[in-house]
Amino acid sequence: MTDVVVQYFDGCPHWTLARDRIKTAAEKSSVTLRFEQIETIEKAAETGFRGSPTILIDGSDPFGEADAPVGLACRTYRTEAGSEGSPSVTQLRAAFGETETRLRRG
């Protein structure tokens, strides 16, 4: 089972797009989806929150960039359609597949 956590803050609507795409991408995978609201800059620093939405798959951010700033901001992702507020369904499926492959090798 793949554990997916969407970290977000209310000031950015991108997390709903991510939620919808994750649900579509997870249709053929065993995924547990949870949400974590980040409400303060202190919580953002504590969790390494790099913007809304941050998508953690089994505890890691497969789309993260090490030099991205931590804070309460909207996050964008490079997709095959250009810059968007969420990874594409294709990118999410690939990330879920990579996690499942690591678990099988594990």
C-alpha positions in Angstrom: 0.0 0.0 0.0 1.3 3.4 -1.0 0.8 6.2 1.6 0.2 9.6 0.0 0.0 12.8 2.0 -1.0 16.1 0.4 0.3 19.0 2.5 -1.5 22.3 1.7 -2.6 25.7 3.1 -5.9 27.3 2.6 -4.5 30.3 0.7 -3.7 28.2 -2.4 -6.3 26.4 -4.5 -3.8 24.1 -6.2 -4.3 21.3 -3.6 -7.8 20.5 -4.9 -6.4 19.9 -8.4 -3.7 17.7 -6.9 -6.4 15.8 -4.9 -8.4 15.1 -8.0 -5.4 14.0 -10.1 -4.2 11.7 -7.3 -7.6 10.1 -7.1 -7.6 9.5 -10.8 -4.0 8.2 -10.8 -4.6 5.9 -7.9 -7.6 4.2 -9.4 -5.5 1.1 -10.2 -3.1 1.3 -7.3 -3.5 0.7 -3.6 -3.1 4.2 -2.2 -4.1 5.7 1.1 -4.7 9.4 0.7 -4.5 11.8 3.6 -4.3 15.6 3.9 -2.2 17.8 6.2 -3.0 21.5 6.5 0.0 23.6 7.1 -1.1 26.8 8.9 2.0 28.6 10.1 5.5 29.4 8.8 6.8 27.6 11.8 5.0 24.4 10.8 6.2 24.9 7.2 9.8 25.1 8.4 9.3 22.1 10.7 7.9 19.9 8.0 10.0 21.1 5.1 6.9 22.4 3.3 7.9 23.7 -0.1 4.5 25.1 -1.1 1.0 24.0 -1.7 0.5 21.3 -2.6 3.4 19.3 -1.5 2.8 15.6 -2.3 4.6 13.1 -0.1 4.6 9.5 -1.3 5.6 7.1 1.4 7.2 10.1 3.3 9.2 11.6 0.5 8.6 14.3 -2.1 9.4 12.8 -5.5 8.8 16.1 -7.2 10.8 18.2 -4.8 13.7 20.4 -5.7 16.4 20.7 -3.0 16.8 24.4 -3.5 13.1 25.2 -3.4 12.2 27.6 -0.6 10.2 26.5 2.5 7.1 28.6 3.2 3.5 29.3 2.7 3.3 29.7 -1.1 1.6 28.1 -4.0 3.7 25.5 -5.7 3.9 24.8 -9.4 5.0 21.6 -11.2 6.6 21.1 -14.6 4.3 18.8 -16.5 4.0 17.7 -20.1 1.4 20.5 -20.6 3.7 23.2 -19.0 3.7 24.7 -15.5 0.6 23.6 -13.5 -0.5 23.6 -9.9 -0.2 19.8 -9.6 1.8 17.0 -11.2 -0.1 15.4 -14.1 -1.9 12.1 -13.7 0.9 10.5 -15.8 3.6 11.8 -13.5 1.7 10.7 -10.4 1.2 7.2 -11.8 4.9 7.0 -12.5 5.7 8.1 -8.9 3.3 5.5 -7.5 4.9 2.8 -9.7 8.4 3.7 -8.6 7.4 3.4 -5.0 5.7 0.0 -5.6 8.8 -1.2 -7.5 11.1 -0.2 -4.6 8.9 -2.0 -2.1 9.0 -5.2 -4.2 12.8 -5.0 -4.4 13.1 -4.0 -0.8 
